[in-house]
């Protein structure tokens, strides 16, 4: 066979090399806006159609869709559709507004979701120098008492729980949690029977059984008593042998059982030195507590136990409806 001259051989080699490099078809790579792993797209050089179909099926589209899409308002779209850009911008703004509104409506559920701007003072507070409020919860402990404990803990607030002996017997573990969190526990009797409907012997049994249940769970007997319904008289006060704790701010939560109404009622009636009546027996009260705590703290109140707001442990047989308040501070009316 006749050999080609050197120039001819050079031309043929160049043509063959170009053909090998270009391949049978040219594949356009995906947009730079969606970078792909090289191993997904590399086979497209030799098997264009099949490789592209496989690459589309294997590409991690969900991860791309999850990434925030930020549009530069100064950069027009390639189609130049100004009306489309305006509509999209308006839609984006509505989305952001709806998200913000949704966040504002989300219920509070502990430290992670709470506004950290307002925290309760740690340790005992001098309520003669700083406005204080004592939140008190009756008729528990029950399961939603744990929700209230979480809300109190999220802002380092302290409260007082007047427990029914029968409920302590049913939920001793929750009673322990209340005491371990540093809250004050008082007696609310055993069966929530009005004390003026009991004989002296029955009253003594109500108090003794409740004290035994609380001490059995926590190791400490209660030193405060709240009569069911707030019903008492001088004879009962003397028989109780303990400070009698009533209230000056009734949330009405047991009547309306509405979280928003509970929040509104307390916020409107509370004043420095107030002892507030609430019921952890009511699920709506547990729902209201996180916002109530935020509101009171934002208004400058320290959230304390009954002993703190009284400034002492109380005198046996003495009735207390409110506690200390800084001189000159307004007291609630009625």
FIFIDREN-333454 format. One record per atom (N, C-alpha, C): residue in one letter; x, y, z. Coordinates in steps of 0.001 Angstrom, whole numbers, padded with zeros to 6 digits, always signed. Atoms other than C-alpha are relative to their C-alpha. Example, Ala and Ser with C-alpha at 12.3 -4.5 7.8 and 13.67 -1.06 7.14 Angstrom:
BEGIN
a+000890-001190+000000a+012300-004500+007800a+000900+001200+000000s-000820-001190-000060s+013670-001060+007140s-000770+001090+000730
This chain:
BEGIN
x+000857-001185+000000x+000000+000000+000000x+000886+001224+000000x-000768-001238+000128x+001200+003429-000870x-000166+000863+001239x+000037-000835-001204x+002116+005582+002105x-000295+001439-000350x+000291-001417+000185x+000772+009109+002475x+001228+000820+000303x-001124-000895-000315x+003221+011943+002441x-000158+000549+001426x+000062-000512-001383x+004043+013502+005857x-001104+001009+000214x+001054-001008-000185x+001677+016448+005303x-001362-000645+000064x+001298+000688+000017x-001221+014104+004492x-000253-000741+001296x+000182+000730-001253x-000573+011986+007540x-000373+000963+001129x+000292-000987-001057x-000645+015106+009720x-001456+000444-000052x+001389-000444+000164x-004009+016246+008291x-000964-001076+000474x+000897+001094-000396x-005605+012821+008788x-000021-000178+001514x-000054+000145-001462x-004412+012608+012380x-000804+001086+000681x+000753-001111-000598x-005896+016031+013137x-001495-000223-000125x+001437+000249+000217x-009267+015085+011617x-000502-001089+000934x+000404+001110-000854x-009403+011799+013522x-000077+000435+001469x+000009-000476-001397x-008508+013478+016829x-001213+000877+000276x+001168-000862-000175x-011204+016110+016379x-001279-000784+000085x+001217+000811-000013x-013826+013483+015642x-000174-000721+001326x+000077+000707-001282x-012947+011553+018765x-000380+000939+001133x+000288-000954-001056x-013090+014664+020926x-001424+000493-000044x+001355-000547+000119x-016375+015982+019577x-001067-001052+000225x+001001+001048-000172x-018202+012657+019607x-001121+000165-000995x+001111-000035+000970x-021415+011951+017718x-000968+001128+000226x+000960-001087-000275x-023393+014744+019414x+000573+000876+001086x-000414-000935-001040x-022880+017766+021626x-001107+000132+001023x+000988-000075-001074x-024652+017791+025023x+000198+001303+000747x-000060-001266-000729x-025464+021090+026629x-000123-000269+001488x+000026+000219-001450x-024693+021120+030361x-001157+000762+000614x+001109-000691-000673x-027417+022167+032834x+000403+001392+000440x-000235-001390-000400x-027785+025743+033983x+000906+000070+001211x-000897-000188-001143x-025142+027022+036388x-000766+000289+001283x+000801-000298-001199x-027982+028015+038739x-000322-001258+000793x+000279+001255-000677x-028496+024314+039528x+001209-000917-000169x-001221+000793+000172x-024971+022815+039924x-000281-001467+000295x+000210+001430-000167x-024891+019037+039555x+001322-000691+000254x-001204+000772-000235x-022424+016447+040710x+000552-000495-001329x-000582+000412+001297x-019964+015602+037851x-000373-001425-000371x+000277+001391+000334x-020689+011886+038114x-001383-000202-000577x+001349+000137+000559x-024340+012503+037192x+000010+000317-001488x+000073-000480+001380x-023663+014351+033944x+001106-000547-000893x-001123+000463+000816x-020355+012789+032778x-000395-001025-001054x+000353+000990+001040x-021966+009790+030982x-000659+000613-001220x+000679-000609+001144x-023793+012215+028690x+000943+000196-001171x-000953-000190+001100x-020598+012573+026639x-000114-001120-001014x+000041+001149+000914x-020957+009083+025179x-001407-000532-000249x+001362+000493+000180x-024645+008259+025697x-000973+001134+000276x+000747-001247-000269x-026487+011578+025357x-001432-000234+000433x+001430+000086-000297x-030136+010583+025315x-000255-000761+001301x+000241+000809-001184x-030043+007816+027921x+000577+000654+001246x-000637-000624-001158x-027659+009676+030209x-000790+001200+000503x+000777-001164-000410x-029769+012837+030196x-001263-000429+000726x+001195+000488-000666x-032918+010901+031052x+000318-000514+001409x-000386+000529-001303x-031094+009118+033867x+000408+001122+000950x-000449-001108-000840x-029545+012343+035115x-001179+000790+000551x+001189-000725-000460x-032925+014076+035279x-000699-000767+001115x+000671+000818-001007x-034367+011173+037250x+000767-000030+001319x-000823+000144-001197x-031420+011061+039667x+000350+001327+000646x-000440-001285-000550x-030895+014789+040184x-000751+000340+001291x+000654-000293-001297x-031617+015955+043795x-000871+001244-000034x+000879-001165+000115x-034487+018296+042915x-000564+000471+001338x+000569-000513-001270x-036042+018416+046464x+000949+000915+000757x-000945-000869-000702x-032835+019850+047902x+000066+001379-000640x-000026-001288+000684x-032851+022541+045238x-001243+000814+000331x+001246-000710-000270x-036510+023386+045921x-000044+000532+001426x+000007-000441-001396x-035847+023681+049671x+000850+001236+000224x-000876-001148-000209x-033174+026332+049202x-000770+001296-000236x+000709-001275+000180x-034454+029904+049641x+000333+000610-001352x-000177-000653+001294x-034967+031640+046322x-000096+001500+000196x-000027-001449-000186x-033907+035273+046603x+000181+000674-001359x-000073-000704+001276x-034582+037475+043615x+000568+001388+000220x-000567-001346-000059x-032590+040603+043018x-000936+000935-000745x+000979-000896+000627x-035115+043349+042370x+000627+000848-001090x-000668-000832+001002x-032516+045245+040368x+000278-000756-001281x-000304+000794+001189x-032054+042355+037911x-001285-000401-000684x+001244+000360+000693x-034862+042079+035325x+000030-001451-000442x+000078+001348+000541x-036084+038674+034194x+000404+000010-001464x-000471+000094+001379x-034815+037393+030905x-001097+000303-000994x+001086-000253+000943x-038252+037712+029347x-000437+001455+000006x+000306-001426-000013x-038468+041358+030321x-001432+000312+000360x+001407-000197-000327x-041981+040942+031645x-000120+000780+001305x+000058-000830-001204x-042274+043870+034096x-001271-000274+000801x+001241+000309-000704x-045894+043009+034912x+000149-001280+000812x-000236+001246-000720x-044834+039502+035852x+000874+000213+001220x-000877-000282-001137x-042050+040855+038059x-000772+000663+001129x+000786-000689-001007x-044497+043151+039858x-000909-000968+000739x+000894+000969-000627x-046961+040338+040462x+000769-000939+000921x-000798+000904-000825x-044197+038086+041742x+000467+000677+001280x-000438-000741-001179x-042873+040768+044080x-001131+000149+001016x+001151-000123-000889x-046366+041321+045479x-000308-001336+000672x+000255+001327-000570x-046818+037581+045972x+001028-000326+001074x-001048+000251-000986x-043459+037347+047738x-000262+000784+001285x+000273-000822-001175x-044433+040214+050043x-001145-000575+000826x+001115+000606-000708x-047758+038568+050873x+000440-001261+000739x-000500+001215-000638x-045942+035307+051634x+000746+000323+001278x-000749-000392-001187x-043588+037059+054039x-000932+000506+001098x+000946-000514-000992x-046483+038872+055753x-000792-001130+000647x+000759+001121-000542x-048466+035657+056116x+000859-000835+000936x-000895+000769-000868x-045442+033881+057573x+000186+000700+001329x-000173-000749-001245x-044922+036670+060097x-001248-000082+000861x+001253+000090-000747x-048604+036599+061059x-000154-001384+000612x+000086+001351-000524x-048440+032835+061429x+000876-000198+001212x-000887+000119-001146x-045462+033108+063743x-000586+000671+001225x+000570-000714-001145x-047284+035641+065906x-001148-000759+000631x+001133+000756-000533x-050214+033229+066284x+000419-001329+000606x-000442+001282-000498x-048079+030244+067189x-000028-000022+001523x+000011+000075-001463x-048594+029036+070756x+001408-000103+000545x-001290+000105-000638x-045702+029306+073162x+000179-001424+000495x-000218+001373-000428x-044133+025980+073941x+001355-000180+000656x-001247+000174-000712x-041106+026564+076108x+001052+001000-000399x-001066-000977+000178x-037774+028325+076042x+000302+000281-001459x-000429-000192+001378x-037003+027744+072369x-000911+000944-000760x+000933-000820+000756x-040153+029514+071185x-000394+001293+000667x+000437-001148-000764x-040337+032301+073739x+000851+001227-000275x-000719-001258+000082x-039376+035946+073574x+000875+000132+001236x-000924-000027-001127x-036269+036189+075730x+000217+001400+000547x-000202-001366-000461x-036595+039948+076299x-000361+000147+001468x+000491-000173-001360x-038407+039489+079636x+000158-001300+000781x-000175+001137-000888x-037263+037107+082361x-000281+000444+001430x+000307-000305-001385x-038397+036943+085963x+001285+000074+000820x-001200-000064-000847x-035856+037958+088640x+000228-001333+000712x-000342+001229-000709x-034052+034988+090128x+000068+000283+001501x-000104-000147-001442x-034271+034429+093868x-001122+000828+000584x+001063-000762-000660x-036502+036117+096433x-000006+001467-000419x+000174-001393+000412x-037878+039553+095535x-000605+000779+001157x+000587-000901-000993x-038602+042447+097901x-001173+000721-000655x+001178-000546+000664x-042157+043245+096846x-000431+001348+000567x+000245-001363-000472x-042156+046427+098929x+000815+001003-000801x-000835-000875+000824x-039586+047793+096493x-000254-000196-001485x+000246+000306+001409x-040628+046157+093215x-001423-000524-000157x+001366+000515+000203x-044152+045545+091826x+000008-001513-000213x+000068+001462+000077x-045044+041882+092281x-001431-000453-000238x+001283+000686+000129x-047875+039559+091347x+000222-001450+000393x-000054+001414-000368x-048531+036130+092870x-001091-000745-000764x+000946+000852+000713x-050172+033709+090446x-000217-001263+000821x+000326+001196-000779x-051979+030909+092276x-000919-000901-000815x+000734+000980+000800x-053414+027727+090763x-000671-001004+000937x+000801+000875-000866x-056201+025690+092418x-000434-001278-000728x+000731+001205+000408x-057684+022206+092096x+000862-001085-000637x-000870+001028+000557x-054664+020306+090725x+000588-000866+001106x-000673-000006+001303x-052360+018677+090154x-000694-000918-001010x+000548+000773+001111x-053490+017395+086748x+001037+000016-001124x-000981+000104+001079x-051798+016650+083455x+000408+001364-000554x-000368-001298+000571x-051992+020236+082172x+000794+000863+000979x-000904-000696-000922x-050176+021341+085333x+001413+000003-000572x-001339+000065+000598x-047065+020225+083451x+000188+001092-001047x-000099-001102+000965x-047825+022724+080671x+000281+001316+000716x-000196-001228-000770x-048026+025467+083274x+001419+000045+000567x-001369+000054-000509x-044745+024332+084824x+001006+000353-001084x-000908-000318+001107x-043041+024508+081430x-000016+001482-000316x+000101-001426+000295x-044352+028009+080816x+000678+000826+001089x-000640-000714-001103x-043250+029193+084257x+001517-000120-000090x-001437+000231+000095x-039827+027646+083794x+000623+000800-001137x-000551-000689+001169x-039388+029311+080407x+000350+001450+000276x-000324-001387-000356x-039316+032737+082080x+000494+000104+001445x-000506+000050-001384x-037988+031645+085515x-000994+000577+001005x+001026-000529-000909x-041300+032608+087165x-000309-001012+001097x+000413+000832-001122x-042483+031289+090538x-001485+000221+000261x+001438-000086-000247x-046076+030558+091533x-000337-000868+001205x+000479+000807-001126x-048178+028872+094220x-001144-000893-000483x+000999+000979+000410x-050322+025757+093791x-000740-000490+001243x+000833+000482-001097x-053217+025029+096162x-000669-001289-000470x+000343+001315+000536x-053730+021325+095688x-001083-000700+000809x+000966+000888-000624x-056614+018991+096400x+000708-001293+000389x-000644+001231-000431x-055503+015999+098448x-000333-001176-000889x+000399+001105+000867x-057470+013654+096214x+000766+000006-001313x-000753-000095+001251x-055638+014943+093127x+001483-000310+000226x-001389+000354-000339x-052256+014658+094864x+000141-001514+000053x-000044+001460-000093x-053061+011013+095605x-000007-000639-001388x+000056+000540+001363x-053812+010457+091904x+001250+000332-000808x-001137-000471+000801x-050798+012408+090587x+001182+000405+000892x-001120-000378-000874x-047977+012276+093135x+001239+000428-000768x-001179-000367+000780x-045352+012490+090376x-000045+001463-000429x+000116-001404+000389x-046706+015846+089190x+000190+000898+001219x-000211-000754-001242x-046797+017058+092801x+001487+000165+000270x-001453-000061-000185x-043098+016221+093065x+000622+001003-000972x-000546-000921+000999x-042402+018152+089843x-000252+001453+000391x+000315-001371-000429x-044148+021253+091209x+000968+000436+001099x-000893-000336-001110x-042093+021161+094410x+001442+000121-000482x-001384-000017+000482x-038835+020390+092581x+000305+001249-000807x-000199-001221+000796x-039356+023437+090350x+000080+001251+000859x-000135-001134-000898x-039339+025687+093419x-001262+000781+000255x+001272-000680-000233x-043022+026599+093543x-000544-000348+001392x+000572+000214-001324x-045031+026877+096750x-001261-000841-000114x+001169+000879-000010x-047628+024233+097576x-000799+000243+001271x+000913-000171-001130x-050650+024852+099796x-001128-000998-000086x+001123+000932-000069x-053687+022845+100847x-001282+000666-000492x+001311-000455+000450x-057065+023194+099143x-001081-000967+000479x+000918+001012-000487x-058718+020461+101169x+000104-001271-000815x-000074+001294+000685x-059284+016879+100080x-001005-000120-001143x+001075+000313+000950x-062600+016862+098222x-000659+001221-000629x+000567-001251+000492x-063277+020530+097332x-001416+000237+000535x+001256-000298-000684x-066175+020648+099766x+000161+001298+000769x-000062-001263-000741x-066956+024087+101195x+000192-000289+001485x-000328+000295-001397x-065487+024207+104684x-001168+000267+000951x+001121-000286-000911x-068649+025694+106172x-001093-001061-000085x+000946+001107+000084x-070537+022548+105123x+000489-001227+000769x-000607+001136-000685x-068248+020287+107177x-000112+000164+001515x-000097-000024-001454x-068375+019359+110833x+001469+000220+000375x-001400-000160-000406x-065228+020145+112833x+000834-001254-000248x-000742+001248+000219x-064220+016478+112610x+000270-000220-001485x-000184+000169+001450x-064787+016365+108848x+001024+000986-000540x-000977-001002+000435x-062800+019571+108379x+001412-000444+000366x-001317+000473-000427x-059904+018159+110386x+000474-001147-000893x-000380+001119+000866x-059972+014986+108273x+000412+000497-001384x-000347-000568+001314x-059960+017018+105023x+001433+000560+000013x-001319-000636-000083x-056912+018973+106163x+001098-001023+000244x-001030+000975-000339x-055029+016030+107649x+000332-000908-001180x-000242+000897+001143x-055483+013742+104621x+000774+000719-001098x-000695-000765+001030x-054355+016479+102272x+001452+000249+000391x-001365-000246-000461x-051319+017359+104371x+000842-001270-000098x-000724+001267+000070x-050340+013688+104545x+000350-000355-001446x-000258+000317+001403x-050656+013267+100769x+001126+000874-000561x-001033-000914+000506x-048549+016343+100013x+001349-000319+000625x-001268+000329-000656x-045914+015446+102594x+000536-001339-000492x-000445+001292+000503x-045829+011877+101351x+000658+000105-001361x-000558-000160+001349x-045092+013067+097818x+001263+000852-000012x-001088-000981+000095x-042739+015971+098505x+000950+000003+001191x-000814-000035-001200x-041414+015403+102004x-000264+001201+000880x+000288-001216-000763x-042863+018722+103207x-001506+000193+000087x+001430-000249-000192x-046289+019432+104682x-000328+001440-000394x+000371-001365+000379x-048194+022493+103395x-000194+000875+001235x+000164-000952-001111x-048233+025603+105593x-001064+001039-000291x+001047-000946+000386x-050900+027600+103712x-001257-000774-000361x+001277+000619+000355x-054590+026830+103198x-000832+000992-000797x+001001-000785+000734x-057058+028103+100616x-001324-000753+000073x+001295+000681-000083x-060692+027233+101414x-000646-000122-001377x+000744+000109+001259x-062674+025856+098458x-001072+001081-000094x+000953-001088+000274x-064827+028610+096917x+000322+001277+000779x-000330-001154-000826x-063079+031048+099285x-000921+000146+001193x+000975-000064-001083x-065714+030201+101875x+000675-000216+001346x-000586+000134-001326x-064552+030848+105415x-000702+000948+000972x+000522-000883-001046x-065429+032572+108702x+000984-000052+001160x-000973-000011-001104x-063647+033371+111966x+000190-001355+000658x-000121+001308-000628x-064416+029941+113413x+000837-000952-000865x-000772+000850+000915x-063074+028153+110340x+001457+000452-000015x-001374-000508+000029x-060013+030423+110219x+000790-000509+001198x-000678+000462-001211x-059177+029505+113797x+000248-001502-000052x-000136+001453+000061x-059753+025795+113135x+001068-000438-000986x-000971+000391+001019x-057472+025760+110101x+001418-000036+000567x-001325+000006-000598x-054421+026601+112209x+001101+000365-000976x-000979-000388+001018x-052669+028107+109172x-000443+001313-000629x+000414-001200+000735x-052612+031347+107145x-001030-000364-001069x+001074+000234+000964x-055747+031571+104975x+000231+000929-001192x-000368-000779+001187x-054953+032694+101427x-001185+000087-000952x+001047-000255+000999x-057723+034242+099331x+000628+000720-001189x-000509-000656+001203x-057255+036602+096361x-000690+001350-000165x+000657-001262+000353x-057990+040076+095043x-000259+000104-001493x+000201-000007+001453x-057936+039235+091316x-000499-001375-000423x+000613+001259+000440x-060314+036542+090063x+000017-000038-001520x-000077+000109+001467x-059520+035426+086507x-001321-000436-000615x+001255+000520+000543x-062957+033815+086142x+000191-001160-000951x-000298+001041+000987x-061258+031024+084184x-000918-001207+000118x+000858+001171-000167x-063471+028331+085691x-001394+000238-000540x+001335-000308+000535x-066606+030151+084479x-000002+000005-001526x+000061-000160+001467x-065826+031159+080897x+000850-001029-000745x-000856+001020+000612x-063074+028562+080194x+000478+000428-001384x-000475-000583+001254x-061644+030808+077484x+001360+000650+000252x-001366-000471-000252x-057901+031487+077273x+000137+001502-000211x-000122-001430+000299x-058225+034923+075690x-000689+000837+001080x+000710-000725-001052x-060770+036019+078295x+000784-000032+001310x-000838+000085-001200x-058515+034785+081098x+001113+001030-000059x-001094-000959+000177x-055632+036839+079725x-000494+001434+000164x+000530-001360-000044x-057752+039959+079281x-000439+000385+001409x+000518-000305-001330x-059411+039749+082695x+001129+000279+000981x-001105-000186-000940x-056171+039358+084630x+000776+001271-000326x-000780-001176+000386x-054326+042021+082636x-000701+001296+000380x+000747-001214-000321x-057097+044548+083270x-000134+000234+001504x+000291-000143-001431x-057534+043858+086998x+001228-000037+000893x-001158+000208-000850x-054059+043083+088267x+000658+001314+000381x-000713-001178-000489x-052044+045591+090307x+001134-000480+000891x-001085+000422-000882x-048868+045561+092409x-000539-000567+001315x+000458+000661-001214x-049375+043158+095312x-001139-000975-000205x+001165+000859+000250x-052171+041189+093621x+000323-001473+000189x+000016+001460-000009x-052840+037555+094399x-001092-000408-000990x+000894+000312+001124x-054436+036097+091254x-000507-001431+000126x+000624+001325-000058x-056883+033173+091305x-000099-000598-001400x+000056+000768+001238x-056401+030654+088488x-000223-001466+000369x+000259+001418-000249x-057167+026948+088104x+000741-000839-001031x-000690+000864+000958x-054745+024469+086562x-000869-001170-000419x+000957+001015+000430x-057711+022113+086348x-000568+000323-001381x+000599-000433+001261x-058861+024146+083310x+001039-000009-001132x-000939-000012+001131x-057092+023369+079982x+000176+001387-000608x-000113-001343+000579x-057865+026910+078782x+000946+000871+000813x-000929-000767-000830x-055875+028269+081720x+001432-000326-000380x-001342+000388+000444x-052797+026282+080714x+000336+000652-001336x-000203-000651+001292x-053254+027708+077212x+000300+001485+000164x-000153-001444-000178x-053425+031274+078540x+001288+000394+000710x-001109-000369-000881x-050481+031133+080938x+001227+000557-000737x-001202-000569+000631x-047576+031654+078464x-000154+001467-000379x+000209-001400+000374x-049064+034889+077095x-000200+000880+001232x+000197-000763-001225x-050103+035992+080585x+001346+000320+000649x-001333-000233-000561x-046533+035589+081832x+000729+001086-000778x-000666-001006+000828x-045179+037576+078910x-000568+001390+000259x+000659-001291-000193x-047727+040338+079464x+000397+000614+001348x-000313-000515-001326x-047073+040678+083199x+001470+000404+000112x-001420-000338-000043x-043297+040622+082803x+000281+001259-000813x-000187-001200+000821x-043477+043208+080017x-000507+001245+000719x+000537-001123-000766x-045524+045405+082364x+000822+000307+001251x-000907-000311-001096x-042723+045278+084921x-000232-000736+001298x+000279+000738-001224x-044093+042769+087436x+001016-001136+000201x-000693+001222-000375x-042039+040166+089263x-001058-001032+000367x+000980+001067-000213x-043880+036833+089409x+000514-000890+001118x-000542+000562-001235x-043508+035418+092903x-001000-000926+000682x+000873+000849-000801x-044923+032972+095445x-000807+000854+000976x+000798-000704-001003x-047491+033901+098070x+000880+000463+001160x-000878-000384-001106x-044815+033893+100776x+000820+001238-000358x-000785-001165+000419x-042758+036376+098749x-000850+001262-000021x+000815-001215+000125x-045640+038737+098087x-000508+000479+001362x+000361-000406-001364x-046637+038682+101759x+001204+000579+000735x-001211-000438-000686x-043048+039248+102810x+000292-000807+001240x-000185+000859-001174x-043381+036533+105477x-000813-001265-000225x+000677+001289+000165x-044792+033049+106026x-001472+000045+000366x+001415-000128-000355x-048157+034342+107310x-000290-000428+001424x+000411+000318-001361x-049916+034145+110669x-001180-000967-000019x+001127+000947-000041x-052205+031189+111514x-001315+000715+000315x+001319-000580-000212x-055880+032134+111315x-000203+001347-000663x+000112-001301+000667x-055120+035378+109442x-000344-000193-001471x+000412+000080+001407x-056795+035944+106061x+000784+001031-000806x-000771-000877+000880x-054691+037404+103220x-000626-000021-001396x+000544-000120+001352x-056166+038683+099956x+000989+000626-000974x-001021-000626+000841x-053162+040619+098653x+001265+000118+000828x-001283-000085-000675x-049555+041288+099491x+000612+001377-000065x-000736-001258-000021x-046908+043950+099578x-000010+000672-001360x-000127-000792+001223x-046746+046734+097029x+000854+001215+000327x-000795-001211-000239x-044296+049621+096647x-000906+001162+000388x+000798-001141-000473x-045531+052762+098391x-000410+000870-001180x+000500-000850+001066x-047690+054877+096128x-000564-000745-001187x+000528+000779+001121x-048568+052023+093769x-001504-000198+000175x+001455+000171-000040x-052239+051618+092864x-000358-001422+000423x+000552+001302-000359x-054188+048764+094436x-001217-000266-000861x+001189+000304+000818x-056891+046916+092473x-001276+000434+000693x+001298-000441-000530x-060419+048171+092927x-000989-001156-000020x+001032+001020-000051x-063061+045703+094111x+000568-001411+000027
